[in-house]
Amino acid sequence: MSDSCAAPIRSLDVNAYRIPTDQPESDGTFEWQATTMVVVHLEAGGQRGIGYTYADTATATLISDTLRDVVIGRDAMGVEGAWWAMAGAIRNLGRPGIASMAISAVDVALWDLKGKLLGVSVLGLLGAAREAVPIYGSGGFTSYDIPTLQQQLYGWVGMGIPRVKMKVGRDPDCDPERVRAARDAIGPGAQLFVDANGAYSRKQSLHLAQRYAEFDVSWFEEPVSSDDLDGLRLLRDRAPAGMDIAAGEYGYDVPYFRRMLASGSVDVLQADGSRCGGITGFRQAAAVAQAFSIPLSAHCAASLHVQVCCACQDVRHIEYFHDHVRIEEELFDGVLRPNDGALRPDLSRPGLGLEFKTSNAQQYAL
């Protein structure tokens, strides 16, 4: 590529930030006390586009060492071409994992930059299918005691979010009582979701699905490992009526999503644009879900997903995840607040509508 491009990309900067949690957190299979965010800035035509992912610092190294030279000099208007060029550049590294998360951060920055260059929102570039996307409050970590769990879930319902999700799987014997406490806190009118992060066995999952149905749980996420497609299919076939089986957040490419849907393993497919190739990759996942007549749900990173989800008719909701909401509100200007249980893009702001608060982020820089 050369300066004959409409808007050649002049620079790519990437930085990583490690943000502590507000208290120790855990789910059914993992414990953590901090979250790492990798942030990319691209410059072209006097504008700066921003993209990000939640990933290891190795992701920033891969972007700097491998993807920077792929995108610099390319036309900022040609997002799709840049995406395929990046996918080609990591061929020998493998798509799943860090490579896809690196592509995700750069792709999001490309879309944001294009919108800013044209003075329109990302949704304006994609074409709107809806004005807003429902969200569900997500957290309810297994490290929380019962009062903390109840306070968090009740707080979301009090904000007008009629769907909440909690973690299970750390102590299966205690999980039914935790779920009972959650239902007591949110009352009968709100939807209650549970997420085991693959902690249960197949038979445990079947048993606990029946127990959770007593508390009107309508969403059972990763009851078994998302790699156990036969186990997910067993749960989908035998779970109580009205309880959706969901998985897919660890999908990094189209073949993963296609295998999951072809096996009939889930009622709802999850995809994460910060992992599966950014906005471009998320749209690919949405197309696969549409081909199988399965609804899609966006995993975490609400500020990244809201506009692309508004361009997809069959997206059910976005996960309004406690850690990411807290981080994005601290580090970005332009973060949306829920209204009637949904997020509605501000179309007056170009690109993603976000600006990075460098001064706030410096304390977390790696």
C-alpha positions as CSV (number, residue, x, y, z in Angstrom):
1,M,0.0,0.0,0.0
2,S,1.2,3.6,-0.5
3,D,0.2,7.2,-0.1
4,S,-2.2,6.8,-3.0
5,C,-4.6,5.3,-0.5
6,A,-7.6,7.5,0.5
7,A,-6.4,7.5,4.1
8,P,-3.2,5.6,4.7
9,I,-2.6,4.4,8.2
10,R,0.4,6.2,9.6
11,S,0.9,4.6,13.0
12,L,-0.1,1.9,15.4
13,D,0.4,2.2,19.1
14,V,-0.4,-0.6,21.5
15,N,-0.3,-0.7,25.3
16,A,-1.4,-3.1,28.1
17,Y,-3.0,-2.2,31.4
18,R,-3.6,-4.4,34.4
19,I,-6.6,-3.3,36.5
20,P,-7.2,-4.8,39.9
21,T,-10.6,-6.2,40.7
22,D,-12.6,-4.4,43.4
23,Q,-12.4,-7.6,45.5
24,P,-11.1,-11.2,44.8
25,E,-13.3,-12.9,42.2
26,S,-13.8,-16.5,41.0
27,D,-16.1,-18.7,39.0
28,G,-16.5,-22.5,38.8
29,T,-13.0,-23.1,37.3
30,F,-10.9,-19.9,37.7
31,E,-9.8,-17.3,40.3
32,W,-8.5,-13.8,39.6
33,Q,-7.6,-10.5,41.2
34,A,-6.9,-8.3,38.1
35,T,-7.9,-8.0,34.5
36,T,-5.6,-7.0,31.7
37,M,-6.7,-4.8,28.9
38,V,-4.7,-4.4,25.6
39,V,-5.5,-1.0,23.9
40,V,-4.6,-0.2,20.3
41,H,-4.6,3.3,18.7
42,L,-4.4,3.8,14.9
43,E,-3.8,7.1,13.2
44,A,-4.8,8.2,9.7
45,G,-6.0,11.4,8.2
46,G,-5.5,13.3,11.4
47,Q,-7.9,10.9,13.3
48,R,-7.1,8.3,15.9
49,G,-9.1,5.1,16.1
50,I,-9.2,3.0,19.3
51,G,-9.7,-0.7,19.8
52,Y,-9.2,-3.1,22.7
53,T,-9.4,-6.6,24.0
54,Y,-9.2,-8.3,27.4
55,A,-6.1,-10.5,27.0
56,D,-2.6,-11.3,28.2
57,T,0.2,-8.9,27.6
58,A,1.6,-11.3,25.0
59,T,-1.3,-10.0,22.8
60,A,0.3,-6.6,22.8
61,T,3.6,-8.1,21.8
62,L,2.1,-9.9,18.9
63,I,0.4,-6.8,17.7
64,S,3.6,-4.8,17.9
65,D,5.8,-7.4,16.3
66,T,3.6,-9.0,13.7
67,L,0.4,-7.0,13.0
68,R,1.8,-3.4,13.0
69,D,3.6,-3.9,9.7
70,V,0.5,-5.5,8.2
71,V,-1.8,-2.5,8.7
72,I,0.6,0.5,8.5
73,G,0.3,1.9,5.0
74,R,-3.0,0.3,4.3
75,D,-6.1,2.3,3.4
76,A,-8.1,2.9,6.6
77,M,-11.2,2.6,4.5
78,G,-10.5,-1.0,3.7
79,V,-11.2,-2.7,7.0
80,E,-12.2,-6.0,5.4
81,G,-8.9,-6.2,3.5
82,A,-6.9,-5.4,6.5
83,W,-8.7,-8.1,8.5
84,W,-7.9,-10.8,5.9
85,A,-4.3,-9.6,5.7
86,M,-3.9,-10.0,9.5
87,A,-5.5,-13.4,9.4
88,G,-3.0,-14.4,6.7
89,A,-0.1,-13.0,8.7
90,I,-0.7,-15.2,11.7
91,R,-1.3,-18.4,9.7
92,N,1.7,-20.2,11.2
93,L,0.8,-19.1,14.7
94,G,-2.7,-20.5,14.8
95,R,-6.0,-18.6,14.9
96,P,-7.4,-19.6,18.3
97,G,-6.2,-17.7,21.4
98,I,-3.8,-14.8,21.4
99,A,-3.6,-14.3,17.7
100,S,-7.4,-13.9,17.3
101,M,-7.5,-11.5,20.3
102,A,-4.7,-9.4,18.7
103,I,-6.7,-9.2,15.4
104,S,-9.7,-8.3,17.4
105,A,-8.2,-5.2,19.0
106,V,-6.8,-3.9,15.7
107,D,-10.0,-4.6,13.9
108,V,-12.0,-2.7,16.4
109,A,-9.6,0.2,16.1
110,L,-9.9,0.1,12.3
111,W,-13.7,0.3,12.5
112,D,-13.5,3.2,15.0
113,L,-11.0,5.0,12.8
114,K,-13.1,4.6,9.7
115,G,-16.1,6.0,11.4
116,K,-14.1,9.0,12.7
117,L,-12.7,9.7,9.3
118,L,-16.2,9.7,7.8
119,G,-17.8,11.5,10.8
120,V,-20.3,8.7,11.4
121,S,-20.8,6.0,14.0
122,V,-19.8,2.4,13.5
123,L,-23.5,1.6,13.4
124,G,-23.9,4.1,10.6
125,L,-21.2,2.2,8.7
126,L,-22.8,-1.2,9.3
127,G,-26.4,-0.2,8.9
128,A,-28.9,-0.3,11.9
129,A,-31.2,-3.2,12.4
130,R,-32.4,-1.9,15.7
131,E,-32.1,1.1,18.0
132,A,-31.0,-0.6,21.2
133,V,-29.9,-4.0,22.6
134,P,-31.1,-5.6,25.8
135,I,-28.4,-6.4,28.4
136,Y,-28.1,-8.7,31.4
137,G,-26.2,-7.9,34.6
138,S,-23.4,-10.4,35.1
139,G,-21.2,-11.1,38.0
140,G,-22.4,-13.0,41.1
141,F,-19.0,-14.5,41.6
142,T,-18.5,-17.7,43.6
143,S,-16.1,-15.7,45.8
144,Y,-19.0,-13.6,47.0
145,D,-20.8,-14.3,50.2
146,I,-24.6,-14.5,50.1
147,P,-25.2,-10.9,51.2
148,T,-22.8,-9.5,48.6
149,L,-24.3,-11.8,45.9
150,Q,-27.8,-10.6,46.7
151,Q,-26.8,-6.9,46.9
152,Q,-25.2,-7.0,43.4
153,L,-28.0,-8.8,41.7
154,Y,-30.7,-6.7,43.4
155,G,-28.8,-3.6,42.4
156,W,-29.0,-4.5,38.7
157,V,-32.7,-5.2,38.9
158,G,-33.1,-1.8,40.7
159,M,-31.4,-0.2,37.7
160,G,-34.1,-1.5,35.5
161,I,-32.1,-4.5,34.2
162,P,-34.6,-7.4,34.3
163,R,-32.0,-10.2,33.7
164,V,-29.1,-11.1,35.9
165,K,-26.5,-13.9,35.9
166,M,-24.5,-15.5,38.7
167,K,-21.5,-17.9,38.8
168,V,-21.9,-21.5,40.0
169,G,-19.7,-24.6,40.0
170,R,-17.1,-23.8,42.7
171,D,-19.0,-25.8,45.4
172,P,-21.8,-27.8,43.7
173,D,-23.3,-28.9,47.0
174,C,-23.9,-25.3,48.0
175,D,-25.0,-24.0,44.6
176,P,-28.7,-24.7,44.9
177,E,-28.9,-22.6,48.1
178,R,-26.9,-19.8,46.4
179,V,-29.3,-19.8,43.5
180,R,-32.3,-19.8,46.0
181,A,-30.8,-16.7,47.7
182,A,-30.4,-15.0,44.3
183,R,-34.0,-15.6,43.4
184,D,-35.1,-14.3,46.8
185,A,-33.1,-11.1,46.2
186,I,-34.4,-10.3,42.7
187,G,-38.0,-11.4,43.2
188,P,-40.1,-13.4,40.8
189,G,-40.2,-10.9,37.9
190,A,-36.6,-10.9,36.8
191,Q,-34.9,-13.5,34.7
192,L,-32.2,-15.5,36.5
193,F,-29.2,-17.0,34.6
194,V,-26.4,-19.3,35.9
195,D,-22.9,-19.9,34.5
196,A,-20.9,-22.9,35.5
197,N,-17.9,-22.2,33.3
198,G,-17.7,-25.9,32.5
199,A,-17.2,-27.0,36.1
200,Y,-19.8,-29.7,36.2
201,S,-19.9,-33.3,34.9
202,R,-22.7,-34.3,32.6
203,K,-24.7,-36.1,35.3
204,Q,-24.1,-33.2,37.8
205,S,-25.4,-30.8,35.2
206,L,-28.6,-32.8,34.6
207,H,-29.3,-33.1,38.3
208,L,-28.6,-29.4,39.0
209,A,-30.6,-28.2,36.0
210,Q,-33.7,-29.8,37.6
211,R,-32.8,-28.1,40.9
212,Y,-32.3,-24.7,39.3
213,A,-35.6,-25.0,37.5
214,E,-37.2,-24.8,41.0
215,F,-36.0,-21.2,41.1
216,D,-37.1,-20.4,37.5
217,V,-33.5,-20.3,36.1
218,S,-33.9,-19.7,32.3
219,W,-30.3,-19.8,31.2
220,F,-27.7,-22.4,31.9
221,E,-24.3,-21.4,30.5
222,E,-21.5,-23.9,30.0
223,P,-22.9,-26.5,32.3
224,V,-20.1,-28.7,31.0
225,S,-16.9,-27.7,29.1
226,S,-17.7,-25.9,25.9
227,D,-15.4,-28.5,24.2
228,D,-17.8,-31.3,25.2
229,L,-20.2,-30.8,22.4
230,D,-21.9,-34.2,23.1
231,G,-22.4,-33.2,26.8
232,L,-23.9,-29.8,25.8
233,R,-26.2,-31.6,23.4
234,L,-27.3,-34.0,26.2
235,L,-28.1,-31.0,28.4
236,R,-29.9,-29.2,25.6
237,D,-32.1,-32.2,24.9
238,R,-32.9,-33.1,28.6
239,A,-32.8,-29.7,30.4
240,P,-36.2,-28.5,31.7
241,A,-38.4,-26.7,29.3
242,G,-37.8,-23.0,29.3
243,M,-34.1,-23.4,30.3
244,D,-31.7,-22.4,27.4
245,I,-28.3,-24.0,27.2
246,A,-25.6,-21.5,26.0
247,A,-21.9,-21.6,25.1
248,G,-19.5,-20.2,22.6
249,E,-17.6,-17.4,24.4
250,Y,-14.3,-19.2,23.7
251,G,-14.8,-19.3,20.0
252,Y,-12.1,-17.6,18.0
253,D,-13.1,-18.4,14.4
254,V,-15.9,-19.4,12.2
255,P,-15.1,-23.1,12.1
256,Y,-15.5,-23.2,15.9
257,F,-19.0,-21.7,15.8
258,R,-20.0,-23.8,12.9
259,R,-19.0,-27.1,14.7
260,M,-20.9,-26.0,17.8
261,L,-24.1,-25.2,15.9
262,A,-23.9,-28.2,13.6
263,S,-23.8,-30.5,16.6
264,G,-27.0,-29.0,17.9
265,S,-25.3,-28.3,21.3
266,V,-26.8,-24.9,22.2
267,D,-30.0,-23.0,22.2
268,V,-28.1,-19.7,22.2
269,L,-24.7,-19.1,20.7
270,Q,-22.3,-16.7,22.5
271,A,-19.6,-14.8,20.7
272,D,-17.1,-12.3,22.0
273,G,-15.8,-9.6,19.5
274,S,-12.8,-9.0,21.7
275,R,-11.8,-12.7,21.0
276,C,-13.2,-13.8,17.7
277,G,-11.8,-11.2,15.4
278,G,-13.3,-7.9,16.4
279,I,-16.3,-6.4,14.8
280,T,-15.6,-8.1,11.5
281,G,-15.3,-11.5,13.3
282,F,-18.4,-10.9,15.3
283,R,-20.4,-10.3,12.2
284,Q,-19.1,-13.6,10.8
285,A,-20.3,-15.4,13.9
286,A,-23.7,-13.7,13.6
287,A,-24.0,-14.9,10.0
288,V,-23.2,-18.5,11.1
289,A,-25.8,-18.3,13.9
290,Q,-28.4,-16.9,11.4
291,A,-27.7,-19.7,9.0
292,F,-28.5,-22.2,11.8
293,S,-31.5,-20.2,13.0
294,I,-29.9,-19.9,16.5
295,P,-30.0,-16.6,18.4
296,L,-26.7,-14.9,19.3
297,S,-25.6,-13.3,22.6
298,A,-22.6,-11.0,23.0
299,H,-20.1,-12.0,25.7
300,C,-18.8,-9.1,27.9
301,A,-17.0,-5.9,26.7
302,A,-20.3,-4.1,26.4
303,S,-18.8,-0.9,24.9
304,L,-17.2,-2.9,22.1
305,H,-20.4,-4.8,21.3
306,V,-23.3,-2.4,21.4
307,Q,-23.0,-0.9,17.9
308,V,-22.3,-4.2,16.1
309,C,-25.2,-5.8,18.0
310,C,-27.5,-3.1,16.9
311,A,-26.6,-4.0,13.3
312,C,-27.7,-7.7,13.9
313,Q,-31.4,-8.5,14.1
314,D,-31.0,-11.8,15.8
315,V,-28.8,-10.8,18.8
316,R,-30.7,-11.5,22.0
317,H,-28.6,-9.5,24.5
318,I,-25.2,-8.3,25.6
319,E,-23.5,-9.4,28.8
320,Y,-23.1,-6.3,31.1
321,F,-20.2,-7.8,33.0
322,H,-19.2,-6.3,36.3
323,D,-15.4,-6.2,35.7
324,H,-15.6,-4.8,32.2
325,V,-18.3,-2.2,33.0
326,R,-16.2,-0.9,35.9
327,I,-13.0,-0.8,33.7
328,E,-14.6,0.8,30.7
329,E,-16.3,3.5,32.8
330,E,-13.0,4.4,34.4
331,L,-10.9,4.4,31.2
332,F,-13.2,5.6,28.5
333,D,-15.3,8.7,27.8
334,G,-18.5,8.0,26.1
335,V,-19.5,4.8,27.9
336,L,-23.2,4.2,27.7
337,R,-25.5,3.8,30.7
338,P,-28.4,1.3,30.7
339,N,-31.9,2.6,30.0
340,D,-34.9,0.3,30.5
341,G,-32.6,-2.7,30.6
342,A,-30.9,-1.9,27.3
343,L,-28.0,0.0,25.7
344,R,-28.7,2.6,23.0
345,P,-25.8,3.9,20.9
346,D,-25.1,7.6,20.8
347,L,-25.1,8.2,17.1
348,S,-23.9,11.7,17.4
349,R,-20.4,10.5,18.3
350,P,-18.3,9.1,15.5
351,G,-16.8,5.7,15.5
352,L,-17.4,3.7,18.7
353,G,-18.1,6.9,20.5
354,L,-15.2,6.3,22.9
355,E,-12.2,8.3,23.8
356,F,-9.4,6.9,26.0
357,K,-8.6,8.5,29.3
358,T,-4.9,8.2,29.2
359,S,-4.4,10.0,32.5
360,N,-6.7,7.5,34.3
361,A,-5.0,4.5,32.7
362,Q,-1.4,5.4,33.5
363,Q,-1.5,4.0,36.9
364,Y,-2.3,0.6,35.5
365,A,0.2,0.6,32.6
366,L,2.5,-2.4,32.1
